[in-house]
């Protein structure tokens, strides 16, 4: 006799595996990307400070460059937010495909 | 027993209906070729114009106005697409004259008259990377 609770438990296990594979990897990548971005920003600020000290750039040019780090951080954060939405969208579609597949296998 | 079967059938139907509803709900706009072309072509045009910032602004004022008009068009296009708020916001930040990226670079050039070649090299790198944030997000939508 068909055990509905077993079926639901099987569905949940499958969805958990999908979440770990698809979203877990994305979280790791996003964290590393953020670290890389911060490191690059730090290097940029150090370089610009040296250029100002050497007199290679003016105070106004230096101020623009330093301020640009703020805008760059916003742009980066927006991109990451968008990438996360894309990943969630793909996860959602993968879950639906998985569930529909399971249900059809049950019926036919 | 009949009640249990009926209950399970109702749950299955509700689950199926939910899948259909969720499948139709988009979280973010799909890939758009026009948006991609705006970003890639304006990146090249913006960087080429920034290169001229070592020359007097007055000599390039028309070119600046043309570029910023195109950037405005790109923003309006992005802003008009449904579920595309993130990309629209990126264009808005990029073009903002009172911000800290392309729009304000133009204002700096205008105010100072002309800029040092070293600062232009650095500023181009900044603007290039920020155009890449827009392009990368667009490309990521391709399935």
Interface residues (C-beta under 8 A of the other chain):
Chain A: X4 X44 X47 X48 X51 X56 X57 X58 X60 X61 X62 X64 X65 X67 X68 X69 X70 X71 X72 X74 X75 X76 X78 X79 X81 X82 X83 X85 X86 X88 X89 X92 X93 X96 X99 X100 X103
Chain B: X8 X11 X12 X15 X16 X19 X22 X23 X26 X27 X28 X86 X87 X89 X90 X93 X94 X99 X100 X101 X104 X105 X108 X111 X112 X115 X116 X118 X119 X122 X123 X126 X129 X130 X133 X134 X136 X137 X140 X141
